[in-house]
Amino acid sequence: MSSGCQMQYKNHCSQPVLSECQFPAHWAGNWFQKGVQDSIRIINSNISEKGICRHSNGEKFLIENRYEKCVRCLVINERHHNLLQYKETFNCHPISERFSLESVCSEINGDAPLYSLFRLDTRSVQCPFHGPFTFSYSRGAGECKEPISQIDSCTDDKHLLFRFKACADVQGSESRVEELECFADWKEGSYRYLVGKLHHDSAKTDEDRFRCFVFDKIKDAPEGYEIAQSGDATCDGLLSPKDGSRTMKIYKTIGVIPRCQFPKWLTVRRHWKSLDGSHMYDFTRQNNSFTVYNVTNGGDVVRLGLCIHEENHTTSVSNDAFDFSQYVVHFTSGCKSGFMCLRIYKRSNQIIELQYGSSAKQPFDACSQHFKPFHAKYATLTTTSSETSDCPFEGIYAVNVPDGGLYSGLNDRQPNPSNEKSLLICSEHSSLNSRCNSNDHIQLQSKCTFNDNIRNFRCKGGWKENGTTYLIASSNEDDIRQYCLAYDQTESGLQMTISSDTCLRKGTNSMSSPWQRESHLALSLVNKGVCNQMRSTALTLHINSFIINCAFNGLSVRADLMDSLMSSLIETIGSNRLDIISDVMATNG
């Protein structure tokens, strides 16, 4: 026997040898096959339920079943990254027999069953057509045309929502909603094929969900398609778009049309982001629609909004009132859609707040029965600009935490002292100063036993509402999140709540109950003086210490030196440089 026979099955080999071949690396993973209880796993040279690859040539694979000690031929076609189809020989040849790859594979005839493997744990793909559509359908007992059924688009192009309507005169028709998630499409012959999952109430397993479709364009309808659907989780028997377990004719239709525009003060800055940085709102240049992206999840679209009707517009007439506009919008979130009331508040040129109502089926109900402003949550958004503004309060404050404990929050759902982005607050060891370094700067410092934590904030802007001041600030230590500092004046200082997701309101958001929310923190701030007074006191003590030290050493302090010290004191108070006085004393000493 030649050395080549020792390595693999060859046409001229007269006895079996134990060599191995590899399946394509990108086939590795878990696959679903109808009728097989466990998922089929392909990795290296192994395919579970079948055996080990011993020899291959193109799409042909000779597979050894170790338990039966025999070999079969599998002809595997890759239709799509997420779909493999194969046929196999009925007989399994004993290893002791003489055979070749070609001779074994030649036993597969055209009538052999076609098996489909659907990849599991994979991302869905773009569907080959995009809604909205109207459609009729048939299960073999007549075509259901009236009332008309509909296909709606979803927020992404990987899903479609089928709304089937029941026809009184068609047996087997029923009202139901099915969501199609697309996983593979390919062209074979003159038709195109699609594999997807149909999600609906009666689909409990992958065997219920996976379906195959064959479709083709309708000649006299440029954006119409004929579609046939398989009756089970296979593609076997789908020969044309006219024959299937369920057939459909779908026709493109006009979707919801925007009929109003959002205010220019909103759309002049197209991009707005949520406080925690997780979502981005993008308003179109036409001012009539917006898209919400989940930034933390790869930029997936989570909501689409179209301006349908402007309800009212209010312009501020006092310091405690704000521009707001109220609209009926058509929204799509996932595959759910409807009408919703949207109120938009202008807090400053860089800050807006949104309030949403609940979903309504009809536009005229959105801002009446489905919107309660007092109970609706606020979404606080800011521009993507790095512009800052003056902080609205000044001074140095001692910070007290409820119950005198340690709180680590705002960034972490659980206290985590080792996380550099956690905001650590220790009672009796924390302080806050505002406008001491610069007018747009706040510093929160906490000296904990196990860790010192300093958080520097830059004020972005704010407003006053119902006696409470709201301040939006960014953190130098966290370039993603921003914070809302809501505070009220007290006799001793400030009562403040810091939140990383929204600006909390009294009553509706329980500002006084910090332990009910992991995303916010309540603090009691006791005023210890303004920044200049603190610096003046420190410098005065420093000068007095200097004079006493001179007297102790038998030295007098010249009048011109005292004048120099006082000038330095005034300069230092203005410039916040405590080290200047030391330099002056060293120079004149």
N, C-alpha and C positions, 0 to 999 in steps of 0.2 A: 504494500500500500504506500502511496506517495505521501510525502510530508504534508502536502496540502490537505489530504484526507484526514490527517491527524487533527487539523485545526477546525474544520467545518464540514457541513454536509455539502458534497459535490455531486454533480450529475453522474460521475463515473464511480462513486464510492459504492462498494459492495456490502458495507456493514456500517452501523451507526457509530458516531463519535460524539463525545460530550463537549461541544463548543458552545459559545454564547454569542448573541448579537444584541445590540442595544436598540430600544425604541427611541424615536426622536426626543430630545431632552425637553422640548416644550409641550410634550404630551403628559409629562409627569403631573400627577394629581389624582383627585377623586372624581369618578364619573358615575352618572346614574344610567341604569338600563332597566327598562320595563320588565317586570317579572323577577328581577334579581333582588333579593331581600337586602343585602348589604351593598354599599357602594363598591364599585370596581376601582381598584387602585393600580395605576401604571407608574412604574419607577424603574429606571435603568433597563434591565432585561426581563423584568417580571410584569405580568398582567394577572391580577388576582382573578380567581374563578377559571382561568385558562391555563396558565403555566409559565414556562420560561421560553424566551425566544432563542432558538438554536441556529436559525439561518434566515436571512432576509434578502430580498431583491426587489427594490422599489416598494410597491404597495403590498407585496407578498411576504408573509411571515410564517415560518415553520415553528409551531409552538409545541413544546413537550409538556404533557400532563404527567407530573411526577407520581401521582397516585395511581393512575391507570397505566402508567408506563407505556404511553403511546404518543403519537404526534398527529396534529391537525394542521391544516393550512388556514390562515386567516388573511383575507384580502381587505385591508383597512384603507379607507379613503378619508382624508381630512377635508371636510367641507368648509370648516371655519375653525378658528382657534378654540371655540367652545363646542364644536360638534365633530364627532367621528362616526362614520358608518362602516359597517363591515359585514361580510359574508364569510361563512366557514364551511369546511367539508363536513358532511354528515358522519362519515366513518372516521374513527381514530385508529391509525395504523400502529401496530405493535412495533416497538423499537427494533426488535430482532429482524423485521422484514427489510428487504432491499427496496429503497425508494429514493426519490430526489425531490427537491423543492418544487420543480416544475411539474413533475408527474403527479404529486399529491394535490397541488393547486388546480390542476386541470380537471379535477373531479367536481369543482364548483360549477354549476350550470346557472343559466339565467333565471331559473325559477326558484333558486335558493332564497330563503328568507333574508331580508335586509334588516339588520339590527342597528339601532342608533344609540350612541353614547353621548349624553349631555353633561358637560362639565359642571361640577358643583363648586361652590365657594369661589365664584368668579364675578367680575363686574358685568353689569348689563351693558348693552351697546345701543347705538342710535337706531331707532326704528326706521324702516325704509319709507314710511309715509307719515305725514304730520297733519293733525287735525286743525280745525274742526271738520267733521264730515257728517252727512246724513246717510242712512243706509237702510236697506231692506235685507231680510234674511229668510232662510228656509232650512228646515230639518227633514225635508223629504215629503212633507204633507201639505205643501202649498207655501207660497211666498207671503211673508208678513210685511205689508207695505204701509198700512195705516192703522194706528198712528205711526208717524215716522220715528225711527230709532236714531240715536245720535252717538258720535264719537267725539270726545273732548280731548284737547291737548292737556298735558300736565306741565309742571314747571320745568322739567327737563325733557329732552327729546328721546328718552329711553323708555317712556311709558305712554300708554294711551288708555283712555277710559271709555268703555263701551256701555252705553245705556240702552238695553234692549226693552222694547215695549211689546206688550201683549196685543195680539189681534184676535178679536172675538170670533172671527170666522176661520182661523187657522189653528188646527190641532198641533199641540206641542209648543206653541209660542207662549212666552211668559215674560213678565216684567222683572228684570234683574240687572244688576250692575256687575261688570267684570273689568278688572284692571289688567291690561296686558303689559308685561315687562319683557322687552326684547333681548335675546341673547345671541342670536346668530342669523345671518341671512346670506344667501349665495345664489348664483345663477346656474341652472342646469338645463341644457337644451334651450327651449324658447321661453321657459318660465323662470320665475324667481321663487325662492323658498325662504321661509322664516321659521325660526324656533323661538318660542317664548314661554313664559309662565303666565297662566291665567289665574289671578287671585280673586276669589269670591267666597261667599259664605260656606258653600258646600265643598270647597277644595281644602282638604286637610293634610294631604301628603304630596310629595313630589310627583307621584304617579297620577294624582288628580290634577296637578297644575301644569306639568309640561305638555305642550301641544305643538304640532307642526302645521304650517300653513303653506299653501302654494297660491301664487297670485299673478295676475297679469293685468295690464291696462285695458280699459274698455275703449274700443276704437272711436266711438262717437262722443266720448267724454274725456277730454284731455287730462283732467285730474280725477278720473274715476277708476276704480279697480274692481275686478272680480276676485273673490277670495274663497278658497275651500280649506276647511279645517279638519284635522285628523280627529278621530273619535277616541284615541288613547294616546299614551306617551310614546308614540313612534311616528316615523314619517313613511312607514310602509303603506302602499296602496294609494298614495296621493299622486295621481297621474295628471290631473288637470284642474284648473280653478272652478270647473263646473261640477266636479264630483268630489264629495266629501261628507263627513258626518254632519257638518253644518256649512252652508254656503252663504256668502254675503255679496251684495253689490253696494259699494260705498262711493259717495260723490262729495267732492270738496264743496264747502259752503263758506259763507262770510261769517267771521267771528264777531265778537263784541267790538264796537267801534267807539273810541274815545270821543266825548262830546263836550269836554271842558278843559281848562288849563289850570295848572297849579300856579300859585303866585310867583312873581319874578324874584322876590326876596328869598324864595326857597330854591328856585332852579338856577339862579345866577351862580350858585356853587353846586355843581352837579353831584358831588360825592360827599356823603355824610356817613359817619361811623357811630356805632353804639359805644356806650361808655366802656364796656369791658373789651371792646375791640373784636368781638366775635362775629359781628355782622356789618356789612357795608350796604348802604342804600344808594342806588344810582338812578338819578332822575334824567330822563331823556332831554335832548335839546329842544324837542317839540313841546316840552312842558306838560305833556298829557299822560305820562305813564312813568312807572318806576319799577325797579328790580331790586330784590333783597338777596344778597349773597351771604352764605355761611363761610366766613373767611377761615375758620378753624377746621373746616371739613373740605378743604381743597377748592373752595370757591363755588360750591354747589349752589344753584338757585333754589331758594326756599319759598319765595313769594313773588308773584307778578301782580301789579296793580294798574288798572286803567281808570282814568278820570271820566266819570259818567255824568255827574251833575253837581254844580256848586250850590250848596244849601244856603249858606250865608257867609258874610265876611264882616269882621269887627276890627276896627282900628283903635289902638290904645288912646285913651283920653286922660289918663292919670298915670302916676308912677307905679300904681299897683294893678294896672290892666295892661294887656298885651294884644298885639295883632294876632288874630287867629282866623283861620279859614276852615270851613267845614264842607266836606264833599261826600258824595256817594261814589264809591269805587267798585269796580268789578275786580275780584281777586281770584288768583289761582295759587293754591298752596298744596304741593304734591299733586295729587289728582283730584283734590277737592276744589270746588269753585262756587262762587255765589257773589252776593253783593254785601257791602260792608260800609259803615259810616267811618270816616276818617277825619279827625280834627287835628289841625296843625297849628302849634303855637310858636310865634317868633319871640324867643327870650332875649336874643341879642343877634348881632350879625353872624356870630359863630356858633350859636346854640339854638336848637329847636327842640320841641317835644311833640310827640304824636300820641293820640289816643285812638284806639280801635274799638268799634262795636263788635257785636257777634254777627255770625253769618245769617243773611236773609235770602230767601228765594226770589223776592221781588225788590227792585230798587227803591220803590216808594216806602218800603217798610224799614229800610236800613237805618235811617237817622231818627226814627220815631220809636217803634217798639223794640228795636235791637240796639239802642245806644243809650247808656246811662252815664253821663259825664262824671258824676261824683264817684261812681264805683269802677269806672274804666281805668285800667293801669296806664301809666305813662311810660313811653319809650323816649329816653333822652339821647339826642344825637348831637354830634359836634362836627365841625368841618375837619378836613384832614390837614389844615394849615397849622403851623407851629407858632402862630401869633399868640402873644400873651397880653394881659391887661393888669392894671393895678389891683391888688387884693383889697377887699372892702373893709378889713379890720386890721388893727395894728396892736402889737404888744407881745409880752411874754407871759405864758400861761403854764400853770401846773396842771397836769392831766390826771384825772381820776377815772378808773375803770369800775363799772358796777361790780359789787361784791368784793372789791379789792383784789381781784385775781389777775391772771395772765390771759390775754386774748390774742390769738393769732388767726387772722382771717382776711377777708376781702379778696385774697388770691387763692387761698386753699380752702377746700371744704373741711379739712381736718387740721387742727393746729400742728404745725411742722416747723419747729425752731431752726432746723438745719437749712430750710429753704430761704435763699437770699431774698426772694421776692415776697416772703411773708411779712405782714405788718405786725410786729410784736409790740404789745403794750403791757407794761408792768405798772400797777398802781404804786404811787409814791416815788417812782423812779422815772417818770416820763414828763417831758415838757414840750410845749409847742410855742414857736415864735413866728410872728408874721410881720413882714416888711422890715425886718431887722437887717438883712443883707441887701435886699433890693425890694422895690415896691411890688414886684410881681412874684415874690418868693415867700413860701411857708416851709418851715422845717419842723418835723415831728421826730423827737429823739426819745428813745427808751433805753435805759441802762438796766438790762436784766442780768440775773446772776450768771446765766450760761451764755449770754450773747448780748452785745450792744447792737441796737438797730437804729439807723438814721434814715428817714425818708424825706426827700426834698421834693416839694411840689411847686409847680408853676401855675399861676392863676390864669385861666383862659377867659373867664367872664362869668357873669351871674345875674341874678334878678331877685326881687323881693316880692313875696306872694303871701297874702293873709298873715302878715307879721313875721314870717319866716324868711330868712335870707338863704338863697341857694347859690353855691359857688362851685363851678366846674374847674377842676385842677388836674394837670397831668403830673406824672411822677418821673423824676430823672432816672430812677432805678428800674422803671418798668416802661418800656417804650410802646407797649400795646394798650394797657389799661389806662383809663382815666377815672376820676372819682368825683362824686357829688358830695360836697360838704354842706349840709343843711343845719342851720343853727338859729337859736333864739337868744336874745339878751336876757341875762339874769342879774340879780343884785351883785353877785360875786364874779361874774364873767360871762361865759357862754355855755349853753347846753347844745351839744353838737352830735349829729349823726353822720357818719361817713359810709357811703355806699359805692359799690363798684359796678352796679348793674342799672340803677335808675335813681331818680331823685324821689326820696320817700316823702309822702304826705302824712300829716297827722290824721288819725282816725282810720283812714283807708289802708295805710301801710304800716301802722303800729310803730311810729318813730320811737315811742317810749319803751318798746319791748325788744331790746337788742338780741336777746337770746332766742327769739323766735325765728330769726333769719341768720343763716350762716354767711350771707353776702354783705352784711352791714354791721356796723359797730357804733355804739352810743358812748359818748364821752362827756364828762363834766369838766369844763375848763375854768380854773380859778385865776383871775388876773393878778399878776405879780408886778405889773408896771409896764410902761411903754419902753421901747427899745432904747431911746436916748437917755431916759432916766437910769436905766440899769447900767448903761455904759458910763454915765456921769458918776454914779455911786462907786463903781469899780475904780475909776480913775482918781476920784477924790481920796479913796482909801490908799491907793498906790502913792499919791503925792504926800499924804500925811505920814505914811510909813517912811518915805524918803526923808522928810524933814526931821522926824524923830530919830532916824538913823544918823543924820548929820549932827544933831544935838548930842546924842550919846557919844559921838566921837569928838566932841569939842569943836565942831565946825558950825559956822553961821551960814545962813542961806542968803545970798545977795538978792537985792530987790530986782535987779535985772534978770536973775535966774527965775524968780517967782513969776515975773511977767512972761518969760518964755514958757514956763510950765503951764500957766493959765491959757496962753494962746494955743499951746498944743492940746490942752484939754478941750477947748472949743472946736479945734480942727478935728480932733479924734471923734468927738461926739457926732460930727457931721459925716465923717468918712468911715466910721465903724472900724478903726484900726487901733486896737488896744496896745499894739506894740510900739506905737510912735512915742508915747510918753517915756518908755524905757530908753529909747534911743536918745531922746532929748536930755534925760537925766545923765546918761552916760557921757554925752558930749559936753555938758556943762559942769559935770562933777569934777 
